[in-house]
Every structure is written in C-alpha cells, then in structure tokens.
C-alpha cells in the first residue's frame, strides 16, 4: 500500500536499485556527489521524517558503526526518509538512508545496525562509483521526465514517462554483483561484532522482511517474488548468503560474539511512529479508500481486499474479480466522449475490447460521469468490464470493474461501488489519521487472538501480527513480550 497519486515516487524502485554507489578512497568528488544527490533523494522519498527522537537515534547508531571503520574521521550523514517502502541505500560522501518503513519492519537495534552496517560496507568498499556517473545520464532523466509528465500517470502522464525512462536506463545500470553484496555483508557483520551486537541480526531482518512481503503478496492475490520487492531488488540478499558471511566474520572474531540485540530501546524509539501511507497517499480503512488531500472517498463490497499502489487503488476478491480506481488528465468534453475517444481506444491497444454497450451519461454524487459495459479478452478468458469516468476538479477519475460474464450480482455490487465515489467533507477529512506503530507489553490476559484483533489488515490480522513481530506460525506469546501493533 504505497502511493496512488504521488506518481513521482514510483521512481523509488528504480532509483534505489542503482543508488548504492561509493568508492574506497572517499575522494574529494564523493562528498560533492552526495551533497548534490541528497536533495533529489529527499524530494523522491517524501523528505526526512520530522520525529527528532527517531532521526537522532538512527544518526547516533550510524555514527557509532561508522566510527569503527577505516573512514571513521570522514563526515557521515544518516537520514530517515518519510516513506513506507522498506529500503536502505547509500551514495558517495557517506550519505546513508533508511526509510521509516524499514524501521517499522525491524524488531530490534541489532537488526537496524545490520542494515546500516551493510550500507556502510558499500561506502567504504568503493562499490560502483561509476554507476553514479551513469545514473546522472540515465536515472535523473527518469526523474525529470516524471516531473514534466504530471502527477496522474495517464497516457500523457508521469507513469508513462517513468516506464519509458526506466527502459532506456536499464541498459546502463545493474545491481551490485554477488561479490560486492557479500563483501558488504561481511563488513556489516564485522561492524555488528565490533559494536557488540548479535552477528545473526542481519539474517534475522531478512527473514522478517521476507515474511512481511510474502504476506503482502498473499493479500494482493499474487505470487511472492522477492525480486519484485524494493529491498531485495536493490539488495539481492538472502538470509542464507548472509549466514555464509556470518560464518566468515565469526570465524575470525569468535571471541567477540554476542547475543545483544537491544530490543526495548529500539521499540521505545519507534513507538508512535507513522506506519504505512500518509495523507499524501491516501488511506485504506477496511472496505473504504479515502484521500484527504485530493478530498475523495469510495467503498468496495464485502469480500474484497483494498490495496493502494503507486498507480492505482485496486480491490480483489478470492474469485479474482477486481475493481480499480486511477486518475488521468482533465477532460474538457463530455465524459461519454472521454470513454469513447480516449479510454477505450487506449485499452484496446493492450486487450481485445468488444461488445461495447451504449455509454450512459449520469451524475455520481453531483459529479459529471459516464459509464458503459464491454467485453474484455484477458489471459483468464473473456470478462465483463464496466468503465466509469468521473470529472473531479482538474482530474478524470477512472473506475474499472472486471467480473465473470455471468456474475450479474457482483457486477451490480461493483457498479454501486463506482457510484459510491464522492467528495469528502471538511469534517470527514479532519477525522482521517495515519496508522501508527504502538508498542505493547504482553499481559497475563493477552492472547494471540486478542493482540491480532488490534491489527488493521481485514481478513489477515493474525498473519499480519505474526509477520510484523517476527513470530513463526505456532509461536507462543509470552507475558512480558514487547510486541508491535498498528492502530
């Protein structure tokens, strides 16, 4: 659940996949590169979080780790980005970044130290300074193309610019090699040992993240693919590879091995931190999606799971029926002409469209709109699709539902969902708040069921609680445990 209308942030996946460069000598050019890239990174990731206790904590931990390297006297800057995406990366000059999404996923200070140590390892090892030079030619062109393209990602929008830019840049850029990743692992684990933390913390974090991402794939009805996860895309890491690095690091430093993880201090720091999307991305709350800044809301039928993504809001049910809401440029003509002249011709370039019914003009909660039904050819066979376009301020809202051809009941339900689209009142906007991480000490009357009930993911609350807290299936919740819940 990332972003719907801040399409510029779709660059995140691409940018972080290439922006982990550095060089061993820390030349005079490196600080200049870092200083130049830093404001661009802040702009792409929503800036630095405003919670000073979190930023100071991460900076202090990062400085502690960097002080144990050969580059201890060089300037280092550690930044917590205001993004729900789980990621970490670095650029030359000692600029190291983690997202609040990563902090919410980690369970203790040692896990965070393992991530920071890995990124520090890339910096001090000189991995890929030439990639920054190539990224200046390719990657920043993607960012500029997105900025010029607009915010909606329609046929002429930022999404199209980003996709084209990524394709052009992909020939120049690649991941760190396995050798480089392993080298960063070894350095990171060595720093964990020198700082007195458990050397297994980095592998524990990767296991934790894999469980979280597998659950999110399950919720969205997709197969789990670690290569499609932002963190794993930019860090082709596996817990097994990290454990190989542990063996190498601990063999040389066995007398320093520790089990210290500093769970309580870390959890106290992230207690109250924003979790998931902010008002700039919009909120999923059960069956309703509301965007307080764009000032609209809509609700899907029972049995559907809502997901917020960079390009759209989508709801799926177990039968693979779906309803999708996204945005396009403003349309000056009638909304029925938008469907016939722009939307349907664009879709027909990718999917067979037939049996187009009459286009009906209507009002949806006082907003100009139009709707029609057609048959789509998909890889699951022929489906019935209903297209609804709504004029909303300076945008066009598109709502597309896809169902089995003979499921008239569900078609009617999804048609009503499209008609639920409306403007939010000021009073409703004032009531919308982001989720936050809350740290809870397990009491004598707490159970897995009662704690999971605090989680927001409808239909998957138990799995969400287990994945967020690193519990395996069958794990027991013990009195005195510190656990994360989302409220």
C-alpha positions in Angstrom: 0.0 0.0 0.0 2.2 2.8 -1.2 1.1 5.7 -3.3 -1.7 6.4 -5.7 -1.4 10.0 -6.9 2.1 10.8 -5.9 3.3 9.1 -9.1 6.7 10.7 -8.9 7.5 8.3 -6.1 7.2 5.3 -8.5 10.9 6.2 -9.3 11.7 4.7 -5.8 12.1 1.2 -7.1 14.4 2.3 -9.9 16.4 4.8 -8.0 17.2 2.6 -5.1 18.2 -0.2 -7.3 21.1 1.8 -8.6 21.9 4.4 -5.9 24.1 2.4 -3.6 27.4 3.6 -5.0 30.7 4.7 -3.4 34.4 4.4 -3.6 37.2 3.2 -1.5 39.4 6.3 -1.3 36.5 8.6 -0.5 37.9 11.2 -3.0 37.2 14.9 -2.9 34.5 14.2 -5.6 32.5 11.9 -3.4 31.2 14.5 -0.9 30.2 16.7 -3.8 28.3 13.8 -5.4 26.5 13.1 -2.1 25.6 16.7 -1.5 24.2 17.1 -5.0 22.1 13.9 -4.8 20.8 14.4 -1.2 18.1 17.0 -2.0 17.0 14.9 -5.0 16.6 11.8 -2.8 14.7 13.8 -0.2 12.3 15.0 -2.9 11.7 11.5 -4.2 11.1 9.9 -0.8 8.9 12.5 0.8 11.7 14.2 2.7 13.1 13.4 6.2 10.7 12.4 8.9 10.0 15.1 11.4 10.3 12.9 14.5 13.6 14.1 16.1 13.8 11.2 18.6 13.9 8.8 15.6 16.3 10.8 13.5 18.7 11.4 16.4 18.6 7.7 17.4 19.4 6.5 13.9 22.1 9.1 13.4 23.8 8.1 16.7 23.7 4.4 15.8 25.1 5.1 12.4 27.9 7.3 13.7 28.7 4.6 16.2 29.1 2.0 13.5 31.0 4.3 11.0 33.4 5.2 13.8 34.6 1.5 13.7 35.6 1.7 10.0 38.8 2.9 8.3 36.8 6.0 7.3 35.9 7.0 10.9 37.2 10.5 10.5 35.2 11.3 7.4 31.8 13.1 7.6 28.8 10.7 7.6 25.1 11.6 7.3 22.4 9.2 8.3 18.8 10.1 7.2 15.4 8.5 7.9 13.2 9.0 4.9 9.5 9.6 5.2 8.5 6.6 3.1 6.5 3.4 3.9 8.6 1.4 1.4 11.1 -0.9 3.1 14.5 0.2 1.8 18.1 1.3 2.6 20.8 2.6 0.4 23.8 4.9 0.3 25.5 7.4 -2.0 29.2 8.7 -2.1 30.2 11.1 0.6 28.9 8.9 3.5 25.2 9.6 2.9 23.3 6.6 4.2 19.5 6.3 4.1 16.8 4.1 5.7 13.1 4.5 5.4 10.6 4.6 8.2 9.1 1.5 6.6 12.3 -0.3 7.3 12.3 0.9 10.9 8.8 -0.4 11.4 9.8 -3.8 10.0 12.9 -4.3 12.2 12.4 -5.7 15.7 15.5 -4.5 17.5 18.5 -2.3 17.4 20.8 -5.0 16.2 18.7 -5.6 13.1 18.8 -1.9 12.2 22.6 -1.9 12.9 23.0 -4.8 10.5 21.2 -2.9 7.7 23.3 0.3 8.4 26.5 -1.7 8.6 25.8 -3.3 5.2 25.3 0.2 3.6 28.4 1.5 5.3 30.2 -1.6 3.9 29.2 -0.5 0.3 30.5 3.0 1.0 33.9 2.1 2.4 34.4 -0.6 -0.2 34.1 1.7 -3.2 31.3 -0.2 -4.9 30.1 1.3 -8.1 31.2 5.0 -8.2 31.0 4.7 -12.0 27.3 3.9 -11.6 26.6 7.4 -10.2 28.1 8.8 -13.4 25.9 6.6 -15.5 22.9 7.4 -13.2 23.4 11.0 -13.8 22.9 10.4 -17.5 20.1 7.9 -17.2 18.4 7.9 -13.8 18.0 11.7 -13.4 16.5 11.8 -16.8 13.8 9.5 -15.4 13.1 11.9 -12.6 13.0 14.9 -14.8 10.8 13.1 -17.3 8.4 12.2 -14.4 8.3 15.8 -13.2 7.4 17.1 -16.6 4.9 14.4 -17.2 2.4 15.4 -14.5 1.1 13.6 -11.5 -1.5 11.2 -12.8 0.2 8.6 -14.9 -2.3 8.6 -17.7 -1.4 8.2 -21.4 0.5 11.5 -21.2 1.4 11.4 -17.6 4.3 10.7 -15.3 3.7 6.9 -15.2 4.3 6.7 -18.9 7.4 8.9 -18.7 8.8 6.8 -15.8 8.3 3.5 -17.6 9.9 4.7 -20.8 12.8 6.2 -18.9 13.4 3.1 -16.9 13.5 1.0 -20.1 16.1 3.4 -21.6 18.2 3.4 -18.4 18.1 -0.3 -17.8 20.8 -1.0 -20.4 23.3 1.1 -18.4 22.5 0.1 -14.9 22.7 -3.1 -12.9 22.6 -4.4 -9.4 25.7 -4.8 -7.3 27.4 -8.1 -8.0 27.0 -11.0 -5.7 30.7 -10.5 -4.8 30.1 -6.9 -3.8 27.0 -7.8 -1.8 28.9 -10.5 0.0 31.7 -8.1 0.7 29.2 -5.5 2.2 27.6 -8.4 4.2 31.0 -9.3 5.7 31.8 -5.7 6.6 28.4 -5.2 8.1 28.6 -8.3 10.2 32.1 -7.4 11.3 30.7 -4.0 12.4 27.9 -5.8 14.3 30.5 -7.9 16.1 32.8 -4.9 16.9 29.8 -2.9 18.2 28.8 -5.8 20.5 25.6 -7.0 18.7 24.5 -10.4 17.6 26.1 -11.2 14.3 22.9 -13.0 13.3 20.8 -9.8 13.4 21.2 -9.1 9.6 19.9 -12.5 8.6 17.1 -12.2 11.1 16.0 -9.0 9.5 16.0 -10.5 6.0 13.8 -13.4 7.3 11.5 -10.9 8.9 11.2 -8.8 5.7 10.6 -11.9 3.5 7.7 -13.0 5.8 6.2 -9.5 5.6 6.5 -9.3 1.8 5.1 -12.8 1.3 2.1 -11.9 3.3 1.5 -8.7 1.3 1.7 -10.7 -1.9 -0.8 -13.1 -0.5 -3.2 -10.3 0.4 -3.0 -8.9 -3.1 -3.6 -12.3 -4.7 -0.1 -12.5 -6.2 2.7 -15.0 -6.0 5.6 -13.9 -3.8 8.5 -12.8 -5.8 11.5 -11.4 -3.8 13.0 -9.9 -7.0 9.9 -7.6 -7.1 10.4 -6.3 -3.6 12.2 -3.0 -3.4 14.7 -4.0 -0.8 15.6 -7.3 -2.4 15.7 -5.7 -5.9 18.4 -3.3 -4.7 20.0 -5.8 -2.4 19.9 -9.3 -4.0 20.2 -10.7 -0.5 19.1 -14.0 1.0 19.4 -15.0 4.6 21.4 -18.0 3.5 24.0 -15.8 1.8 24.1 -13.6 4.9 24.7 -16.6 7.1 27.7 -17.5 4.9 29.0 -14.1 5.6 28.4 -14.7 9.3 30.5 -17.8 9.2 33.3 -15.9 7.6 33.1 -13.0 10.1 32.6 -15.0 13.2 35.4 -17.4 12.4 37.8 -14.5 12.6 36.2 -13.0 15.7 34.6 -15.8 17.6 35.8 -14.4 21.0 33.7 -11.3 20.4 30.4 -12.9 19.5 27.4 -11.5 21.4 23.7 -12.1 21.6 22.9 -8.5 22.4 20.1 -7.1 20.3 18.8 -4.1 22.3 15.1 -4.8 21.7 13.5 -2.5 24.3 15.4 0.8 23.5 14.7 0.4 19.8 11.0 -0.3 20.2 10.6 2.6 22.5 12.0 4.9 19.8 9.6 3.7 17.1 6.6 3.7 19.4 4.2 6.2 17.9 5.9 6.4 14.5 3.7 6.7 11.4 3.0 3.4 9.8 2.1 3.0 6.1 0.6 5.7 4.0 0.3 9.4 4.9 -2.4 11.9 3.8 -0.4 12.5 0.6 -1.0 8.9 -0.5 -4.5 8.3 1.0 -5.7 5.7 3.5 -7.2 2.2 3.2 -9.6 1.6 6.0 -11.3 -1.7 5.7 -13.5 -1.5 2.6 -13.1 2.2 2.1 -10.3 4.2 0.5 -10.1 7.9 1.4 -7.7 10.6 0.1 -7.8 13.6 2.5 -5.6 15.8 0.2 -7.5 15.0 -3.0 -10.7 15.0 -1.0 -12.5 11.9 -2.2 -13.6 8.5 -0.9 -15.1 5.3 -2.3 -16.1 2.0 -0.8 -15.9 -1.6 -2.2 -18.2 -4.5 -1.4 -17.7 -7.1 1.3 -15.3 -9.9 0.3 -12.8 -7.6 -1.4 -9.3 -6.5 -0.1 -8.2 -3.0 -0.9 -4.6 -2.3 -1.9 -3.1 1.1 -2.5 -0.2 1.2 -5.1 1.8 3.8 -7.0 -0.5 3.8 -10.0 -3.9 2.9 -8.7 -6.2 1.6 -5.9 -7.3 -1.9 -6.5 -9.7 -4.3 -4.7 -9.6 -8.0 -5.4 -11.8 -10.9 -4.1 -11.0 -14.6 -4.0 -12.6 -15.2 -7.3 -10.2 -12.8 -9.0 -12.8 -10.2 -9.7 -11.5 -6.7 -9.3 -12.3 -3.0 -9.2 -9.6 -0.4 -9.9 -9.5 3.3 -9.4 -6.9 5.5 -11.0 -6.6 9.1 -12.4 -6.0 10.7 -15.8 -5.7 14.2 -17.2 -8.6 16.6 -17.1 -11.1 16.1 -19.9 -12.8 19.2 -21.3 -15.5 17.4 -23.3 -18.4 15.3 -22.1 -17.5 12.3 -20.0 -19.1 9.9 -22.5 -16.7 11.2 -25.1 -13.8 10.6 -22.7 -14.7 6.9 -22.6 -15.3 6.5 -26.3 -12.4 8.7 -27.6 -9.7 8.2 -25.0 -10.1 5.4 -22.5 -11.4 2.6 -24.7 -9.0 3.2 -27.6 -6.1 3.3 -25.2 -7.1 0.0 -23.6 -7.7 -1.6 -26.9 -4.0 -1.3 -27.7 -3.4 -3.9 -25.0 -6.5 -6.0 -24.6 -9.3 -7.1 -27.1 -12.4 -4.9 -26.4 -15.7 -6.0 -27.9 -19.5 -5.8 -27.4 -19.3 -2.2 -26.2 -22.6 -1.2 -24.9 -24.3 2.2 -25.0 -22.5 4.9 -23.0 -24.7 6.4 -20.3 -24.2 9.9 -19.0 -25.1 10.3 -15.3 -24.4 12.2 -12.1 -22.5 10.4 -9.3 -23.0 12.4 -6.1 -23.4 15.6 -8.1 -20.3 14.9 -10.3 -20.4 14.6 -14.1 -19.8 11.0 -15.0 -20.4 8.4 -17.7 -20.4 4.6 -17.8 -20.5 1.7 -20.2 -20.1 -2.1 -20.2 -17.9 -4.1 -22.6 -16.3 -7.5 -23.0 -12.5 -7.8 -22.4 -10.3 -10.6 -23.6 -7.9 -11.5 -20.8 -5.5 -14.3 -20.0 -8.3 -15.7 -17.9 -10.7 -15.7 -20.8 -13.5 -13.3 -21.7 -14.6 -11.0 -18.9 -17.3 -8.3 -18.4 -15.9 -4.9 -17.7 -17.7 -1.8 -16.6 -16.0 1.6 -17.3 -17.0 4.6 -15.2 -15.4 8.0 -15.7 -15.9 10.9 -13.3 -15.0 14.5 -13.7 -13.4 15.5 -10.4 -11.9 19.0 -10.1 -9.0 19.2 -12.5 -8.8 15.4 -13.0 -10.6 12.5 -14.5 -11.2 9.6 -12.2 -11.4 6.2 -13.9 -13.1 3.2 -12.2 -12.9 -0.1 -13.9 -14.5 -3.3 -12.6 -13.9 -6.8 -14.1 -16.0 -9.8 -13.4 -17.0 -13.1 -14.8 -19.5 -12.6 -17.6 -22.4 -14.5 -15.9 -21.9 -12.9 -12.4 -24.7 -10.3 -12.6 -24.9 -9.9 -8.8 -21.3 -9.0 -8.4 -21.5 -6.7 -11.4 -24.3 -4.8 -9.7 -22.3 -4.6 -6.5 -19.3 -3.2 -8.2 -21.4 -0.8 -10.2 -22.7 0.5 -6.8 -19.1 0.7 -5.6 -18.3 3.0 -8.5 -21.3 5.1 -7.6 -20.1 5.4 -4.1 -17.3 7.8 -5.3 -17.8 11.2 -3.7 -16.2 14.3 -2.3 -15.1 14.2 1.3 -16.4 16.9 3.7 -14.1 19.0 5.8 -15.4 17.2 8.9 -14.5 13.8 7.4 -11.1 15.0 6.4 -10.4 16.2 9.9 -11.1 12.7 11.2 -8.7 10.9 8.9 -5.4 10.0 10.6 -2.4 7.7 9.6 -1.8 4.5 11.4 1.0 4.4 14.0 3.2 1.8 15.5 2.3 1.1 19.1 4.5 -1.0 21.4 2.5 -3.2 23.8 3.8 -5.3 26.7 2.0 -8.6 26.7 -0.1 -9.0 29.8 -1.4 -12.1 31.5 -4.8 -11.9 29.8 -3.4 -11.2 26.3 -3.7 -13.9 23.6 -2.6 -14.1 20.0 -6.2 -13.7 19.0 -6.7 -10.6 21.2 -3.5 -8.9 20.0 -4.1 -9.7 16.4 -7.5 -8.1 16.7 -5.6 -4.8 17.1 -4.2 -5.1 13.6 -5.8 -3.2 10.6 -5.5 -5.8 7.8 -9.0 -7.1 7.4 -9.1 -10.8 6.9 -5.3 -11.2 7.6 -5.0 -9.8 11.1 -3.4 -12.9 12.7 -0.9 -13.2 9.8 -0.1 -9.5 9.9 0.7 -9.6 13.6 2.9 -12.6 13.3 4.8 -11.2 10.3 5.3 -7.7 11.9 6.7 -9.2 15.1 8.8 -12.0 13.7 6.8 -14.8 15.2 6.7 -18.0 13.3 3.4 -19.9 12.9 2.8 -21.8 16.1 4.9 -19.4 18.2 3.7 -18.7 21.7 3.0 -15.2 23.0 4.6 -14.9 26.4 3.8 -12.5 29.3 6.3 -9.6 29.2 7.0 -9.8 25.5 7.2 -6.4 23.7 5.1 -6.5 20.5 4.2 -4.1 17.8 0.6 -3.4 17.0 -0.8 -0.9 14.4 -3.5 1.5 15.5 
